[in-house]
Amino acid sequence: MPGCDVWSCVIGEPNLNELGFKERRVGSVTILDADAQLRIKLRFGGSSVPLADACESLTAAGQTHIVLNLDGVSSLGARSLGELVSAFVAVKDCGGELKIFNLAAPVRQLMRATNLFAVFDLYDSESQAIDSFSISATKAKVTDNAQEPNNE
């Protein structure tokens, strides 16, 4: 899987990434704050990087629980929707999950109209999105245990 080499970045150094973009961490979850063009601001200066590049950098460093804050994004065009889907696929291909929160009403309606509700896990708040990772891990563990053969 391209871009999924966990050893390509130093593991264990908090809030560092090879592209220098801003990120926040809560436990094993990385939070990205997107601007209106779905770009992630750099820590220094006024520049930013595309969402897909930020997600690729995170998964390369072994960070597979990613939440995207769309606060301040009032609308999305076709290009932005394509970038969201591309980022989702890239993260999923590396065994990760990309979840979204803080959708403005027009963005939520667009996600519903394009049926992207079926693709993305969407949440109202950051805490709900973060908590969903522990819930999905618990469900996966229960499913795995249920599929183990009974050797009694």
PADO-575968 format. One record per residue: chain; x, y, z of N, C-alpha, C in turn; residue in three letters; residue number from 1. Coordinates in nm, 3 decimals, padded with zeros to 5 digits, always signed. Each point is the difference from the previous one (the first is absolute). Layout:
N
[A; [X; Y; Z]; [X; Y; Z]; [X; Y; Z]; ALA; NUM];
...
REM end
This chain:
152
[A; [+00.083; -00.118; +00.000]; [-00.083; +00.118; +00.000]; [+00.088; +00.124; +00.000]; MET; 1];
[A; [-00.007; +00.083; -00.101]; [+00.085; +00.119; -00.003]; [-00.036; +00.097; +00.111]; PRO; 2];
[A; [+00.103; +00.058; +00.060]; [-00.022; +00.099; +00.105]; [-00.036; -00.059; +00.135]; GLY; 3];
[A; [+00.010; -00.132; +00.015]; [-00.042; -00.064; +00.124]; [+00.116; -00.056; +00.080]; CYS; 4];
[A; [+00.121; +00.038; -00.032]; [+00.117; -00.052; +00.070]; [+00.013; +00.067; +00.136]; ASP; 5];
[A; [-00.031; -00.075; +00.105]; [+00.002; +00.055; +00.135]; [+00.139; +00.045; +00.040]; VAL; 6];
[A; [+00.103; -00.059; -00.055]; [+00.137; +00.030; +00.041]; [+00.059; +00.120; -00.071]; TRP; 7];
[A; [-00.073; +00.064; -00.090]; [+00.057; +00.113; -00.074]; [+00.009; +00.128; +00.083]; SER; 8];
[A; [-00.068; +00.005; +00.115]; [+00.006; +00.116; +00.088]; [+00.036; -00.048; +00.140]; CYS; 9];
[A; [+00.054; +00.091; +00.079]; [+00.034; -00.035; +00.137]; [-00.129; -00.012; +00.080]; VAL; 10];
[A; [-00.021; -00.115; +00.063]; [-00.119; -00.023; +00.079]; [+00.026; +00.046; +00.144]; ILE; 11];
[A; [-00.102; +00.056; +00.063]; [+00.010; +00.035; +00.140]; [+00.027; +00.146; +00.026]; GLY; 12];
[A; [+00.021; +00.081; -00.101]; [+00.017; +00.143; +00.021]; [-00.133; +00.068; -00.027]; GLU; 13];
[A; [-00.064; +00.053; +00.104]; [-00.134; +00.056; -00.015]; [-00.002; +00.125; -00.087]; PRO; 14];
[A; [-00.106; +00.013; -00.078]; [-00.030; +00.119; -00.080]; [+00.110; +00.038; -00.099]; ASN; 15];
[A; [+00.077; -00.096; -00.045]; [+00.098; +00.026; -00.105]; [-00.041; -00.077; -00.124]; LEU; 16];
[A; [+00.011; +00.062; -00.115]; [-00.026; -00.069; -00.124]; [+00.095; +00.057; -00.104]; ASN; 17];
[A; [+00.027; -00.079; -00.101]; [+00.102; +00.038; -00.097]; [-00.035; +00.124; -00.081]; GLU; 18];
[A; [-00.129; +00.033; -00.013]; [-00.039; +00.116; -00.079]; [-00.014; +00.128; +00.082]; LEU; 19];
[A; [+00.001; -00.012; +00.131]; [-00.008; +00.117; +00.086]; [-00.138; +00.060; +00.015]; GLY; 20];
[A; [-00.107; -00.079; -00.024]; [-00.134; +00.055; +00.013]; [-00.049; -00.011; +00.145]; PHE; 21];
[A; [-00.101; +00.082; +00.032]; [-00.055; +00.002; +00.135]; [-00.087; -00.123; +00.022]; LYS; 22];
[A; [+00.017; -00.060; +00.115]; [-00.083; -00.113; +00.040]; [-00.014; +00.003; +00.151]; GLU; 23];
[A; [-00.106; -00.061; +00.049]; [-00.020; -00.014; +00.144]; [-00.019; -00.148; +00.027]; ARG; 24];
[A; [+00.033; -00.043; +00.121]; [-00.016; -00.141; +00.036]; [-00.078; -00.014; +00.129]; ARG; 25];
[A; [-00.088; -00.098; +00.000]; [-00.069; -00.044; +00.120]; [+00.017; -00.151; +00.002]; VAL; 26];
[A; [+00.088; -00.048; +00.086]; [+00.031; -00.143; +00.001]; [+00.060; -00.040; -00.134]; GLY; 27];
[A; [-00.059; -00.102; -00.060]; [+00.049; -00.048; -00.130]; [-00.068; +00.067; -00.118]; SER; 28];
[A; [-00.084; +00.099; +00.027]; [-00.077; +00.068; -00.105]; [+00.067; +00.131; -00.038]; VAL; 29];
[A; [+00.016; +00.022; -00.131]; [+00.056; +00.124; -00.052]; [-00.113; +00.086; -00.055]; THR; 30];
[A; [-00.004; +00.127; +00.040]; [-00.104; +00.092; -00.045]; [+00.062; +00.101; -00.096]; ILE; 31];
[A; [-00.060; +00.012; -00.117]; [+00.042; +00.099; -00.099]; [-00.110; +00.103; -00.015]; LEU; 32];
[A; [+00.037; +00.127; -00.001]; [-00.094; +00.109; -00.020]; [+00.014; +00.050; -00.143]; ASP; 33];
[A; [-00.103; -00.021; -00.081]; [+00.005; +00.039; -00.141]; [-00.045; +00.145; -00.019]; ALA; 34];
[A; [+00.055; +00.064; -00.102]; [-00.050; +00.132; -00.036]; [-00.108; -00.018; -00.107]; ASP; 35];
[A; [-00.050; +00.109; -00.054]; [-00.110; -00.006; -00.096]; [+00.035; -00.075; -00.128]; ALA; 36];
[A; [+00.129; -00.013; -00.031]; [+00.044; -00.073; -00.120]; [+00.045; -00.143; +00.033]; GLN; 37];
[A; [-00.034; -00.048; +00.121]; [+00.041; -00.132; +00.049]; [+00.152; -00.015; +00.001]; LEU; 38];
[A; [+00.066; +00.105; +00.040]; [+00.146; -00.004; +00.015]; [+00.030; +00.011; +00.149]; ARG; 39];
[A; [+00.115; -00.056; +00.039]; [+00.041; -00.002; +00.140]; [+00.115; +00.099; +00.016]; ILE; 40];
[A; [-00.017; +00.096; +00.090]; [+00.099; +00.106; +00.017]; [+00.132; -00.055; +00.055]; LYS; 41];
[A; [+00.108; +00.064; -00.043]; [+00.132; -00.033; +00.052]; [+00.017; +00.061; +00.139]; LEU; 42];
[A; [+00.089; -00.057; +00.080]; [+00.024; +00.052; +00.135]; [+00.060; +00.140; -00.005]; ARG; 43];
[A; [+00.083; +00.026; -00.100]; [+00.066; +00.130; -00.011]; [-00.033; +00.060; -00.135]; PHE; 44];
[A; [-00.031; +00.126; -00.002]; [-00.028; +00.067; -00.127]; [-00.147; -00.011; -00.038]; GLY; 45];
[A; [-00.033; +00.058; -00.114]; [-00.138; +00.005; -00.044]; [-00.036; -00.105; -00.102]; GLY; 46];
[A; [+00.088; -00.092; -00.029]; [-00.026; -00.101; -00.102]; [-00.080; -00.116; +00.056]; SER; 47];
[A; [-00.037; -00.091; -00.089]; [-00.075; -00.118; +00.040]; [+00.032; -00.115; -00.096]; SER; 48];
[A; [-00.043; -00.121; +00.036]; [+00.019; -00.118; -00.084]; [-00.136; -00.061; -00.030]; VAL; 49];
[A; [-00.012; -00.069; -00.113]; [-00.127; -00.067; -00.031]; [-00.032; -00.109; +00.103]; PRO; 50];
[A; [-00.128; -00.023; +00.020]; [-00.046; -00.101; +00.094]; [+00.061; -00.136; -00.029]; LEU; 51];
[A; [+00.002; -00.041; -00.126]; [+00.053; -00.132; -00.037]; [+00.147; -00.014; +00.041]; ALA; 52];
[A; [+00.078; +00.106; -00.018]; [+00.142; -00.004; +00.038]; [+00.014; -00.013; +00.152]; ASP; 53];
[A; [-00.083; +00.072; +00.074]; [+00.005; -00.009; +00.146]; [-00.036; -00.141; +00.046]; ALA; 54];
[A; [-00.104; -00.058; -00.059]; [-00.042; -00.136; +00.038]; [+00.107; -00.102; -00.037]; CYS; 55];
[A; [+00.063; +00.017; -00.114]; [+00.105; -00.093; -00.042]; [+00.118; +00.006; +00.097]; GLU; 56];
[A; [+00.037; +00.119; +00.041]; [+00.110; +00.017; +00.095]; [-00.034; -00.066; +00.134]; SER; 57];
[A; [-00.123; +00.017; +00.046]; [-00.040; -00.059; +00.127]; [+00.000; -00.152; -00.005]; LEU; 58];
[A; [-00.057; -00.058; -00.105]; [-00.004; -00.146; -00.009]; [+00.140; -00.058; -00.017]; THR; 59];
[A; [+00.088; +00.072; -00.069]; [+00.139; -00.045; -00.014]; [+00.069; -00.006; +00.136]; ALA; 60];
[A; [-00.043; +00.086; +00.091]; [+00.056; +00.003; +00.135]; [-00.073; -00.094; +00.095]; ALA; 61];
[A; [-00.095; -00.078; -00.053]; [-00.073; -00.095; +00.082]; [-00.120; +00.055; +00.073]; GLY; 62];
[A; [-00.038; +00.123; -00.031]; [-00.117; +00.062; +00.064]; [-00.122; -00.029; -00.088]; GLN; 63];
[A; [-00.082; -00.094; +00.045]; [-00.110; -00.047; -00.084]; [-00.138; +00.042; +00.048]; THR; 64];
[A; [-00.008; +00.067; +00.114]; [-00.127; +00.052; +00.050]; [+00.000; +00.151; -00.023]; HIS; 65];
[A; [-00.071; +00.044; -00.102]; [+00.004; +00.141; -00.041]; [-00.142; +00.056; -00.002]; ILE; 66];
[A; [-00.016; +00.118; +00.061]; [-00.127; +00.070; -00.008]; [+00.025; +00.137; -00.064]; VAL; 67];
[A; [-00.093; +00.039; -00.083]; [+00.010; +00.125; -00.075]; [-00.107; +00.096; +00.048]; LEU; 68];
[A; [+00.044; +00.117; +00.045]; [-00.089; +00.106; +00.047]; [-00.035; +00.091; -00.116]; ASN; 69];
[A; [-00.128; +00.003; -00.037]; [-00.044; +00.086; -00.110]; [-00.064; +00.130; +00.050]; LEU; 70];
[A; [+00.029; +00.039; +00.123]; [-00.050; +00.127; +00.052]; [+00.050; +00.113; -00.089]; ASP; 71];
[A; [-00.088; +00.083; -00.046]; [+00.037; +00.110; -00.087]; [-00.011; -00.032; -00.148]; GLY; 72];
[A; [-00.025; -00.126; -00.033]; [-00.021; -00.039; -00.141]; [-00.149; +00.011; -00.026]; VAL; 73];
[A; [-00.041; +00.103; -00.074]; [-00.143; +00.023; -00.020]; [-00.056; -00.069; -00.123]; SER; 74];
[A; [+00.087; -00.039; -00.092]; [-00.046; -00.073; -00.119]; [+00.116; -00.079; -00.059]; SER; 75];
[A; [-00.036; -00.100; -00.079]; [+00.101; -00.082; -00.067]; [-00.039; -00.013; -00.147]; LEU; 76];
[A; [+00.098; +00.015; -00.089]; [-00.022; -00.022; -00.142]; [+00.034; -00.143; -00.037]; GLY; 77];
[A; [-00.016; -00.031; -00.127]; [+00.027; -00.135; -00.049]; [+00.146; -00.039; +00.026]; ALA; 78];
[A; [+00.091; +00.094; -00.021]; [+00.142; -00.028; +00.022]; [+00.029; -00.035; +00.146]; ARG; 79];
[A; [-00.059; +00.077; +00.090]; [+00.020; -00.025; +00.143]; [-00.059; -00.133; +00.042]; SER; 80];
[A; [-00.117; -00.034; -00.054]; [-00.059; -00.131; +00.030]; [+00.093; -00.112; -00.048]; LEU; 81];
[A; [+00.057; +00.018; -00.119]; [+00.095; -00.098; -00.053]; [+00.122; -00.013; +00.089]; GLY; 82];
[A; [+00.049; +00.111; +00.054]; [+00.116; -00.003; +00.090]; [-00.034; -00.072; +00.130]; GLU; 83];
[A; [-00.122; +00.022; +00.050]; [-00.043; -00.070; +00.121]; [-00.002; -00.151; -00.022]; LEU; 84];
[A; [-00.059; -00.041; -00.112]; [-00.009; -00.142; -00.031]; [+00.140; -00.059; -00.020]; VAL; 85];
[A; [+00.087; +00.071; -00.070]; [+00.138; -00.047; -00.022]; [+00.074; -00.018; +00.132]; SER; 86];
[A; [-00.015; +00.096; +00.090]; [+00.065; -00.010; +00.130]; [-00.056; -00.118; +00.079]; ALA; 87];
[A; [-00.132; -00.018; -00.005]; [-00.064; -00.113; +00.068]; [+00.055; -00.133; -00.050]; PHE; 88];
[A; [+00.008; -00.015; -00.131]; [+00.049; -00.124; -00.061]; [+00.146; -00.024; +00.037]; VAL; 89];
[A; [+00.082; +00.104; -00.005]; [+00.142; -00.013; +00.033]; [+00.019; -00.046; +00.144]; ALA; 90];
[A; [-00.076; +00.058; +00.092]; [+00.010; -00.037; +00.141]; [-00.050; -00.143; +00.019]; VAL; 91];
[A; [-00.112; -00.032; -00.061]; [-00.057; -00.135; +00.013]; [+00.095; -00.105; -00.057]; LYS; 92];
[A; [+00.064; +00.030; -00.113]; [+00.095; -00.094; -00.062]; [+00.119; -00.029; +00.091]; ASP; 93];
[A; [+00.028; +00.090; +00.093]; [+00.110; -00.020; +00.095]; [-00.051; -00.057; +00.132]; CYS; 94];
[A; [-00.123; -00.047; +00.000]; [-00.056; -00.061; +00.121]; [-00.054; +00.099; +00.100]; GLY; 95];
[A; [-00.019; +00.125; -00.042]; [-00.046; +00.102; +00.093]; [-00.144; +00.040; -00.021]; GLY; 96];
[A; [-00.040; +00.099; +00.078]; [-00.134; +00.055; -00.009]; [+00.007; +00.153; +00.000]; GLU; 97];
[A; [-00.077; +00.061; -00.090]; [-00.013; +00.145; -00.007]; [-00.145; +00.034; +00.032]; LEU; 98];
[A; [-00.020; +00.080; +00.104]; [-00.135; +00.039; +00.041]; [-00.009; +00.152; -00.003]; LYS; 99];
[A; [-00.121; +00.051; -00.015]; [-00.020; +00.143; -00.019]; [-00.097; +00.054; +00.104]; ILE; 100];
[A; [+00.028; +00.122; +00.049]; [-00.093; +00.065; +00.093]; [-00.011; +00.149; -00.029]; PHE; 101];
[A; [-00.100; +00.065; +00.062]; [-00.027; +00.144; -00.016]; [-00.041; +00.036; -00.142]; ASN; 102];
[A; [-00.096; -00.070; -00.054]; [-00.048; +00.031; -00.135]; [-00.105; +00.110; +00.007]; LEU; 103];
[A; [+00.016; +00.104; -00.081]; [-00.101; +00.103; -00.012]; [-00.123; -00.060; -00.068]; ALA; 104];
[A; [-00.116; +00.058; +00.021]; [-00.125; -00.054; -00.056]; [+00.009; -00.022; -00.151]; ALA; 105];
[A; [+00.052; +00.096; -00.080]; [+00.007; -00.025; -00.144]; [+00.093; -00.117; -00.037]; PRO; 106];
[A; [+00.108; -00.017; +00.075]; [+00.093; -00.111; -00.025]; [-00.067; -00.132; +00.036]; VAL; 107];
[A; [-00.071; -00.003; +00.111]; [-00.073; -00.120; +00.041]; [-00.104; -00.037; -00.106]; ARG; 108];
[A; [-00.072; +00.099; -00.053]; [-00.100; -00.026; -00.104]; [+00.066; -00.053; -00.127]; GLN; 109];
[A; [+00.115; +00.054; -00.036]; [+00.073; -00.048; -00.117]; [+00.045; -00.145; +00.020]; LEU; 110];
[A; [+00.048; -00.032; +00.118]; [+00.042; -00.137; +00.030]; [-00.119; -00.095; -00.011]; MET; 111];
[A; [-00.116; +00.045; +00.043]; [-00.121; -00.082; -00.009]; [-00.042; -00.015; -00.147]; ARG; 112];
[A; [+00.001; +00.110; -00.076]; [-00.045; -00.003; -00.140]; [+00.092; -00.085; -00.088]; ALA; 113];
[A; [+00.129; -00.002; +00.032]; [+00.095; -00.080; -00.079]; [+00.018; -00.140; +00.056]; THR; 114];
[A; [-00.074; -00.032; +00.104]; [+00.004; -00.131; +00.067]; [+00.136; -00.030; +00.063]; ASN; 115];
[A; [+00.076; +00.103; +00.031]; [+00.129; -00.020; +00.067]; [-00.018; -00.031; +00.149]; LEU; 116];
[A; [-00.125; +00.012; +00.049]; [-00.030; -00.044; +00.135]; [+00.032; -00.149; +00.014]; PHE; 117];
[A; [-00.017; -00.074; -00.109]; [+00.027; -00.144; +00.002]; [+00.150; -00.030; +00.002]; ALA; 118];
[A; [+00.083; +00.097; -00.038]; [+00.145; -00.020; -00.007]; [+00.068; +00.047; +00.128]; VAL; 119];
[A; [-00.032; +00.119; +00.044]; [+00.069; +00.063; +00.113]; [-00.075; -00.020; +00.131]; PHE; 120];
[A; [+00.077; -00.008; +00.107]; [-00.056; +00.008; +00.135]; [-00.001; +00.149; +00.034]; ASP; 121];
[A; [-00.120; +00.057; +00.018]; [-00.015; +00.142; +00.026]; [-00.050; +00.022; +00.142]; LEU; 122];
[A; [+00.058; +00.100; +00.068]; [-00.033; +00.027; +00.139]; [-00.024; +00.148; +00.020]; TYR; 123];
[A; [-00.078; +00.032; +00.103]; [-00.029; +00.140; +00.032]; [+00.115; +00.067; +00.073]; ASP; 124];
[A; [+00.071; -00.077; +00.084]; [+00.104; +00.061; +00.082]; [+00.130; -00.079; -00.007]; SER; 125];
[A; [+00.106; +00.066; +00.041]; [+00.132; -00.063; +00.006]; [-00.001; -00.117; +00.098]; GLU; 126];
[A; [-00.061; +00.019; +00.115]; [+00.001; -00.107; +00.101]; [-00.075; -00.123; -00.050]; SER; 127];
[A; [-00.109; +00.017; -00.072]; [-00.073; -00.115; -00.056]; [+00.088; -00.074; -00.101]; GLN; 128];
[A; [+00.069; +00.074; -00.085]; [+00.086; -00.062; -00.101]; [+00.114; -00.077; +00.066]; ALA; 129];
[A; [+00.061; +00.059; +00.101]; [+00.111; -00.066; +00.071]; [-00.050; -00.125; +00.071]; ILE; 130];
[A; [-00.112; +00.013; +00.071]; [-00.056; -00.114; +00.073]; [-00.039; -00.114; -00.093]; ASP; 131];
[A; [-00.034; +00.030; -00.123]; [-00.044; -00.105; -00.094]; [+00.112; -00.099; -00.030]; SER; 132];
[A; [+00.125; +00.040; +00.014]; [+00.110; -00.093; -00.026]; [+00.003; -00.110; +00.105]; PHE; 133];
[A; [-00.025; +00.032; +00.126]; [-00.001; -00.104; +00.102]; [-00.121; -00.091; -00.018]; SER; 134];
[A; [-00.111; +00.056; -00.045]; [-00.120; -00.081; -00.025]; [+00.024; -00.095; -00.117]; ILE; 135];
[A; [+00.062; +00.050; -00.110]; [+00.023; -00.088; -00.116]; [+00.103; -00.107; +00.034]; SER; 136];
[A; [+00.098; +00.031; +00.085]; [+00.099; -00.101; +00.041]; [-00.067; -00.108; +00.084]; ALA; 137];
[A; [-00.092; +00.040; +00.087]; [-00.072; -00.097; +00.082]; [-00.086; -00.090; -00.088]; THR; 138];
[A; [-00.069; +00.058; -00.098]; [-00.082; -00.080; -00.091]; [+00.085; -00.099; -00.079]; LYS; 139];
[A; [+00.116; +00.044; -00.047]; [+00.089; -00.089; -00.076]; [+00.046; -00.115; +00.088]; ALA; 140];
[A; [+00.032; +00.029; +00.125]; [+00.046; -00.105; +00.090]; [-00.111; -00.100; +00.027]; LYS; 141];
[A; [-00.123; +00.048; +00.019]; [-00.114; -00.088; +00.023]; [-00.024; -00.085; -00.124]; VAL; 142];
[A; [+00.007; +00.059; -00.118]; [-00.019; -00.074; -00.125]; [+00.108; -00.106; -00.017]; THR; 143];
[A; [+00.126; +00.035; +00.028]; [+00.110; -00.096; -00.011]; [-00.020; -00.116; +00.095]; ASP; 144];
[A; [-00.040; +00.029; +00.124]; [-00.021; -00.105; +00.099]; [-00.116; -00.091; -00.039]; ASN; 145];
[A; [-00.104; +00.058; -00.060]; [-00.116; -00.077; -00.040]; [+00.034; -00.096; -00.114]; ALA; 146];
[A; [+00.103; +00.032; -00.079]; [+00.035; -00.083; -00.114]; [+00.103; -00.108; +00.034]; GLN; 147];
[A; [+00.055; +00.003; +00.123]; [+00.096; -00.101; +00.040]; [-00.071; -00.132; +00.021]; GLU; 148];
[A; [+00.058; -00.110; -00.047]; [-00.064; -00.130; +00.020]; [+00.003; -00.041; +00.147]; PRO; 149];
[A; [-00.102; -00.068; +00.039]; [-00.009; -00.048; +00.137]; [+00.069; -00.137; +00.007]; ASN; 150];
[A; [+00.110; -00.008; +00.073]; [+00.080; -00.122; +00.007]; [-00.025; -00.081; +00.126]; ASN; 151];
[A; [-00.117; +00.009; +00.056]; [-00.029; -00.074; +00.124]; [-00.038; -00.142; -00.031]; GLU; 152];
REM end
